[in-house]
Amino acid sequence: MRTDTTVRDVMHREFLGVSESDPLADAASLLVDEGTTCLVVLRGGEPVGRLDCRSALGALLDADGWTPGDDGPTVGSVMSPPLPTVTPEDSLAAVEERLVSEGVDSVVAVEGGEAVGVVTAGDALAAGAPRSGDGVREPLDEDSIRGARRGNEGLVGSDGGVNPASEAVTTEAPESTTQGVCESCGALVPDLVSANGQAVCPECREV
């Protein structure tokens, strides 16, 4: 992990925020339209709460006599406590500790009392992943792998190991035979062997 990474390096400066007085229906539509799971509730620029999908849906279903088109409940009436906050100068390690200890999937970066960004668990994970050269093995070149195996295809099994059948062939090759004229007796034989520097038949070799 890079120990010098800070919140400012990874935070999203553009994030979705709503105010306490916004209609809950509008905030719920924003959640759906933007494909996000949580909105930061702001009072001016100060984060004072959060609105997640479950809370918004539950409140809309429980609202007595509410129908689309009415003002209905507001964000402030159903919002949850605010997300944990960090400063832009906090380390990435501090963010990860807050995410784990608070059991949340994002934190809000606050500077001068105002929200200036959001860091999600995914952001922290991506920024903390080791880079090439920091203990990560470079991927093997596929062409090199194919080239290495191409020269010994008969020896490579389906799992990349040595093919047992091929291994048996290479270690237990049959004895070669050579037909020719025995240099000792002159007989034409199918299985000359070497003895004392001469190619002789088996009978002459035994003599």
N, C-alpha and C positions, 0 to 999 in steps of 0.2 A: 504494500500500500504506500502511496505517496504521502508522506507525513507533512508536507508543506501545503497541501490543498486546503483552501478555506471555503467557507460558505459563499463568499462573494464569487469564487471561481465557478461554482456549480449552480447557484440559485437561478430560478426563473424570475426575471424582473417583471414579466407580464403574467398576471395570474387573475383568476376569477374572483371578484368580490361583490358583495351585495351589502345593503344597509339594513338596519333593523326594521325600518318602516316599509320596506319593499313588500308587495303582496307575495305570499308564499307560492301562489300559483305561478307567478312570473319566475320566481327563483327555481321552482321545480322544472319549468320549461327550459331554463338555462342549463340546468344539470343534464337534461336529456339532449338538448341541441349540441352541447359542447362535449358530450360523452365523458364527463368527469364524475367523480363520486363525492366531491366535497367542495363547498364554497366557503371562502373566508368572509365572515361578517365584520364590517368595518363601521366605526363611529368616527367620521372624519377620515383620518388615516390610521387610527388605532384599531388593532384587531381585538374585538370583544367577544367573538363567538365563532362557531362554525355550523354549517348546515350540511348534513349528509343526506344521501338518497333515502335511507331508511326512515330518518326522522321526518323528512318532507312528505314521503308517501303516507306514513302513519298518521300524520296530522291532517292531511287532506282527506283521508278516509274517515277519520273520526270527527271531522268538522260537521256539527249538526246544522242541517238546513242550508249548508253551503252548496252553491251551484256555480259552475263556470260562468264568469261574467260578473259575479258579485265580487266585492273587495275581498271577502273571506279573511282568513287568518294572515298575520304578517310573519315575516322571517323572525322578528324579535320574540314572538310568542312561542316559538318552537325550537329556537337555536340551542345548540349544545355549548358547553364551555369552550373557550378558545383553544386552538392548537398550541402546543409548546412553542416557545419563541427562542431564537438564538440571535446572535449578532453577526453581521457580515464578516467579522474578523475571526469568528470561532473556527476551530479546526474541523475537518471532516470527521475525525474520530469522535469529537464531542457531539456532533450531530447524530452519529450512529448510536452513541450511548443514550441520547434522549429518545430516539426512535424506539429502542428496545425497552428502556425503563418505563416509558409512558405508554407503550403498546399502541402507537399510532403509525401511520404510513407517510406522514409529512410534518414538517415544521415550518414556522413562519419566521423569516428574517426581519428583525425590527431595528431601525436606526433612527435616533432622535424621536422615539415614541411612535413612529409610523412604520407600517408594514412596507417593506421595499422588495420583498421577494419570497419565494417558496422553494423549499427543497424537499423532494419526495424520496422515499426509500430507494426507488429505482435509480434516481440521480446519484445517491450516495454509493450504491452498489457499483454503478458504472464508473464513477470517478475513482473508486477505491480499488478497482481491478488492476492487477499487476500488468505493466506494459512489457513489450518485447525488450529483452535485455535485462529485465529485473527478475530473473528467475523463471521466465517463461521459455520453454523450449520452442525454437522456431519449427514450423511445420515442415515435414520432409517434402522435398520436391517430388511430385508424382512421376515425372518423366524419369528421374533418377531411379525411383523404385522399380518402374517398369523395365528400365534398361538393365538393372542388376539382375532381375529375375529372367529377362529374356535370354540371357546367356546360359542359363541353367534351368530352362523350363522343365526338362525331364526330371530334374531333381526336386522341384518345388511341388509340394502337395497343395490341396485345396485350401488348407488353413495357413499357407505361407511357410510351413515347415518342410522338412525333408520328406519326400515321398518314400515310404518304406520299400515299395517295390523297386524303385530306382536305386535305393541304397543297397538292396540285395544284389542288384545287377552289377553295381560298381565294385562291391566287395567280394563277390563270389563269381567272378567272370569264369566261363568255362576255359579249360586248357586248350590252347590253339594247336592244330595239327598241320604239318607241312609234308606234302608229297614230294618225293624226289629219289635220286639215286644214292644209295649208301656209299660213302667214300671209302669204306673198309672192304665190303664184299661186292660192291657193284650192283646189288639187287635194287629193283624199283619197288619202293615201299610207300604206303600212304602216311606213315607216321614217323618221319625222321626226328631224331632228338640230337641234342648237342652233347658231345662227350670228348674231353681233351682237345677242344678246339675244332672238332670235326663233326659233320652231320652224318650220323650213322643210324642204322636200324636198331630196334630194341635188342635183337640177338647179339649184334656186335658190341653193343654197349655193355652187355652182361659178361662178355668175355674178358 
